[in-house]
């Protein structure tokens, strides 16, 4: 794939250089070709959506339920969705690593140029219908409330965040009915969907994890993207340097949430030994996603570290932020003696005083 100079912009990518944005424009056709994601924007939606050189979706159509010839409450598994006429999309912003659009009914569509190939649709103003046609020979397998998409090299998941439903219809296409305020998410897991992927997906699906940041190195430059799974949260990479990452997280509600961060060793060499703070307060490390979820609302910030399944990111750090509205998350490598001084205030001064007293006593004995 050739790279874009401007295009294809949470946890999952906004370039840390100042992103270029454009004002909303009339719907037109484009071809996007990024580092990991490529697709066409046509007059009726997105076509030929590929992740890491494999085309998974032949088309993604988004349309207001009021404009579609589909009965309210219709069975999604029937052919009622067949032939859904997708609405035109207009570009609202582009950055180095993601593209955002808005449909005629106000639904927001975002494609992220990450290894996970994030694609999200949010029904922000009214009930919205989505139909995703599979590219041959990509298959679909329902796994509870998640639709697993299986390609030759990419296995991903499609699921609804919030109210709504998603299933596979009689023609083998993924169809979703999204009430206002809900969203549809596609997230690739690379070649395999393991237990860690499934646990993270459950957090996102239930609305417990509302944002994701993905930080990686591309041609010697660190590139970061943020994906919002909820419309009431804003996640931004505030700053970074070797051994240091800072996220700004804002939410319109007071309820706590989990933010997912996938980080390469080029930025944080050993994420498992990193120091994690939320607005200056030390976060407590826990061992499981369940403990992380249970800590929300208990007055304590927690985090967990697991192995990332993508080839570039080497670790996933999930941070449970206890409450809002605005918080800062910092992940920083520990630095030996510096850490000792931070964790034991005044210790250095005590050692110095002890050394002085010892020297004075020794001098006094010598004088006697």
Buried (B, 14 or more C-beta within 10 A) or exposed (E): BEBBEBBBBBBBBBBBEEBBEEEEEEBEEBEBBBBBBBBBBBEBBBBBBBBBEBBBBBBBBBBBBEBBEBEEEBEBEBEBBEEBEBBBBBBBBBBBBBBBBBBBBBBBBBBBBBBBBBBBBBBBBBBBBBBBBBBEEBEBEEEEBBBBBBBEEBBBBBBBBBEBEBBBBEBEBBBBBBBBBBBBBBBBBBEEBEEBBBBBBBBBBEBBBBBBBBBBEBEEEBBBBBBBBBBBBBBBBEEBEEBBBBBBBBBEEEBBBBBBBBBBEBBBEEBEEBBBBBEEEEBEBBEEBEBBBEBBEEEBBBBBBBEBBBEBBBBBBBBBBBBBEEBBBBBBBBEEEEBEBEEEEEEEEEEEEEEEEEEEEEEEEEEE
